[in-house]
């Protein structure tokens, strides 16, 4: 945490920006920053193919939702590859930016774009017009996993963009 980072996310939030951030990959009950700024950021943990929390995903009281983050050490879906999130990027081994290909990755940084994409859909569909409304749409429509309601392992649950697109604000 830092005052500069806190000020930056507060400023963006107060200007109408929905902020989504990775919870961290330490496998601990401490959410990393900036995801830990509860008032301003949607903190995202990672699940495996079977929707269980990934072994590396941070969790705890500041976790808001989870999304597919992958687990390259297993092949739960039986396709012959480790269950990572497929990404088109430069070769992660050589770091040559001229050598693009498809690579499987895992992490809460792979999960966060699912939530950011869901937020963009909710905003573009007109369901939510503020960061707080976007958070409500995503959290209230998430698929509940673990203990009923919000819990420290899955937050409000697994993001469900289709359900979020049907969300309407309360009175």
C-alpha positions in Angstrom: 0.0 0.0 0.0 1.1 3.6 -0.6 -0.6 6.9 -0.3 0.2 7.6 -4.0 -1.5 4.4 -5.1 -4.5 4.9 -2.8 -4.9 8.5 -4.1 -4.7 7.3 -7.7 -7.4 4.6 -7.4 -9.6 6.9 -5.4 -9.2 9.6 -8.0 -10.1 7.2 -10.9 -13.0 5.7 -9.0 -14.4 9.2 -8.2 -14.1 10.1 -11.9 -16.3 7.1 -12.8 -13.7 4.5 -13.6 -14.4 0.9 -12.7 -11.2 -0.6 -11.4 -10.6 -4.4 -11.5 -7.4 -5.9 -10.1 -5.7 -9.3 -9.4 -5.9 -10.5 -5.8 -2.3 -11.9 -6.0 -0.7 -15.3 -6.5 0.8 -16.1 -3.1 -1.9 -18.6 -2.0 -2.4 -16.5 1.2 -5.3 -14.8 2.9 -3.9 -11.4 2.1 -5.1 -9.5 -1.0 -2.4 -7.6 -2.9 -2.5 -3.9 -3.7 -4.2 -2.3 -5.5 -6.9 -5.0 -5.3 -7.0 -4.6 -1.5 -8.4 -1.0 -1.7 -11.9 -2.3 -0.9 -13.7 1.0 -1.5 -12.5 1.4 -5.0 -11.3 -1.8 -6.6 -13.0 -5.1 -7.5 -10.5 -7.8 -6.2 -10.4 -10.9 -8.3 -9.2 -14.4 -7.3 -8.6 -17.3 -9.6 -10.4 -20.7 -10.1 -9.3 -23.9 -11.8 -11.3 -25.7 -14.5 -13.4 -27.5 -11.8 -14.3 -24.1 -10.2 -12.3 -24.7 -7.1 -10.0 -21.9 -5.9 -6.6 -22.2 -7.6 -3.8 -23.2 -5.2 -1.9 -20.0 -5.9 -4.8 -17.5 -5.6 -4.9 -15.1 -2.7 -8.2 -15.0 -0.7 -9.6 -13.3 2.3 -12.0 -10.6 3.5 -11.1 -8.2 0.6 -11.8 -10.7 -2.1 -14.8 -9.7 -4.2 -15.2 -12.4 -6.9 -13.3 -15.2 -8.7 -12.9 -16.0 -12.4 -11.1 -18.6 -14.4 -7.4 -18.2 -13.8 -6.1 -21.6 -14.8 -3.8 -24.3 -13.4 -1.2 -25.4 -15.8 -0.1 -28.3 -13.5 -3.3 -30.3 -14.2 -5.5 -31.3 -17.2 -9.0 -31.4 -15.7 -10.7 -30.8 -19.0 -8.9 -33.7 -20.7 -7.7 -31.8 -23.8 -4.1 -32.9 -23.4 -2.8 -29.5 -22.2 -2.3 -28.0 -18.8 -5.4 -26.0 -17.9 -4.0 -22.5 -18.3 -5.7 -19.5 -19.9 -4.6 -19.3 -23.6 -3.0 -16.1 -24.5 -1.5 -14.8 -27.8 1.7 -13.0 -26.8 5.4 -13.0 -27.4 7.5 -16.0 -26.5 7.7 -16.0 -22.6 10.9 -18.0 -22.7 13.0 -15.9 -25.2 11.2 -12.6 -24.4 11.6 -11.7 -28.1 8.8 -9.4 -29.0 9.1 -10.5 -32.7 8.2 -14.1 -31.8 4.5 -14.2 -31.2 2.5 -17.4 -30.4 -0.1 -19.0 -28.2 0.9 -19.8 -24.6 -1.0 -21.1 -21.6 -0.7 -19.0 -18.4 -2.2 -19.1 -15.0 -2.8 -16.5 -12.3 -5.1 -13.9 -10.9 -3.8 -11.7 -13.7 -5.4 -14.2 -16.1 -8.7 -14.1 -14.1 -9.0 -10.3 -13.8 -9.6 -9.7 -17.5 -12.7 -11.9 -17.3 -14.1 -9.5 -14.7 -13.0 -6.4 -16.6 -14.7 -7.7 -19.7 -17.9 -8.4 -17.8 -17.8 -4.9 -16.3 -17.4 -3.5 -19.8 -20.4 -5.5 -21.1 -22.5 -4.3 -18.2 -21.5 -0.7 -18.8 -22.0 -0.8 -22.6 -25.4 -2.6 -22.1 -26.5 0.3 -19.9 -27.2 -1.8 -16.9 -24.7 0.2 -14.7 -23.6 3.7 -15.0 -21.2 4.0 -12.0 -18.4 1.9 -10.6 -20.5 1.1 -7.6 -23.4 -0.2 -9.8 -20.9 -2.2 -11.9 -19.6 -3.8 -8.6 -23.2 -4.6 -7.5 -24.1 -6.1 -10.9 -21.0 -8.4 -10.9 -21.2 -9.4 -7.2 -24.9 -9.9 -6.9 -25.1 -12.1 -10.1 -21.9 -14.2 -9.4 -22.4 -18.0 -9.1 -22.2 -18.7 -5.4 -19.3 -21.1 -4.5 -18.3 -22.3 -1.1 -20.3 -21.1 1.9 -23.7 -19.6 1.1 -23.3 -15.8 0.4 -20.0 -14.0 0.5 -17.1 -15.9 1.9 -13.4 -15.4 2.2 -12.5 -18.2 -0.3 -14.6 -17.2 -3.3 -15.9 -13.7 -2.4 -19.4 -13.4 -3.9 -18.6 -16.3 -6.2 -17.6 -17.0 -9.9 -18.4 -14.2 -12.3 -21.4 -14.8 -14.5 -21.4 -12.1 -17.3 -24.6 -13.4 -18.8 -26.5 -13.0 -15.5 -24.8 -9.6 -15.0 -26.3 -8.4 -18.3 -29.8 -9.1 -16.9 -29.1 -7.2 -13.7 -31.1 -4.1 -12.9 -30.5 -1.7 -10.0 -32.8 -1.8 -7.1 -35.2 1.0 -6.2 
